[in-house]
Amino acid sequence: MRIGLFGGSFNPPHRGHLHVSEVALTRLNLDAIWWLVTPGNPLKDNRGLPPLQARLVAARTLADHPKMHVTDVEAVIGASTTAETLRWLTRRCPGVKFVWIMGADNLAQFHRWKDWRRIAAEVPLAVIDRPPQSFRALAAPAAQALARYRLPENQAAGLPDQRTPAWVFLTGMKLRMSSTGLRNPDGSWRVNRQHS
């Protein structure tokens, strides 16, 4: 099995998340993609974050696709970081080839994630272009530190089989949606057909 792991707050989930998942499924030749809806992001203020259950329901409604599965595994196992989640999953799913999927905006701050080097050593990374973040992301400390392990984009389908560290930058994203842009100042979600 080749499974993409797509973590985030999904506050709210929107068509951009769906598009990233579709790109990853196709370009990385994945069998499935798991949306890991996190209880809270350690790098963000989570005080206004809607309840996990509400975000799970919204994500499951949106990700109505036979190869997309929405999970609250981080809450179930009590993980507070991506590194903990990956360590738990790789130990309990031997033989599964996981790939961590992130947007370019996350690559730009990846060096701030707890144990980011361990994450890169644990599973291959697929970074999805998110204009206009791309140039900043590729110049960021983590991208520079991992530069020699970057695969050419035309080898993306082989990423799940690579020894780690390994990563690829996938271009072609056209949607500029963000969860931040879909939230009201009070943290509630705007009623917007684009995210439902």
Secondary structure, 3 states (H helix, E strand, C coil): CEEEEEEECCCCCCHHHHHHHHHHHHHCCCCEEEEEECCCCCCCCCCCCCCHHHHHHHHHHHCCCCCEEEECHHHHHCCCCHHHHHHHHHHHCCCCEEEEEEEHHHHHHHHHCCCHHHHHHHCCEEEECCCCCHHHHHCCHHHHHCHHHECCHHHHHHHHHCCCCCEEEECCCCCCCCCHHHECCCCCECCCHHHC
